[in-house]
Amino acid sequence: MLRLQSQDALKVDAAVRGVLGTVLGLSADRTAAFTDATPLFGALPELDSMAVAGVLTELEDRLGITIEDDEVDGEMLETFGALRAFAERKSLV
């Protein structure tokens, strides 16, 4: 499986943390504490179905990617690590 170079991976990580902070109104300290296992959808009250659209749109804008409707599922939003890994894969295309 292809992986992003470390600098690109750090850029994606920062973008995902920034998007979650901006769209959900979370503090930088809170998003900085997220680990790969941090649960998102269903665990963060701020991340409801309406906020998901905002998160995905903002990720597209910040990373210059396109997220198709059929790519969005509960698994990709389950944890911070899953969302970051999804964004990394999209950045490789």
PyMOL commands that set and color helices and strands:
alter all, ss='L'
color gray80, all
select helices_A, chain A and resi 6-24+28-32+49-63+69-71+75-77+80-92
alter helices_A, ss='H'
color red, helices_A
deselect
rebuild
show_as cartoon
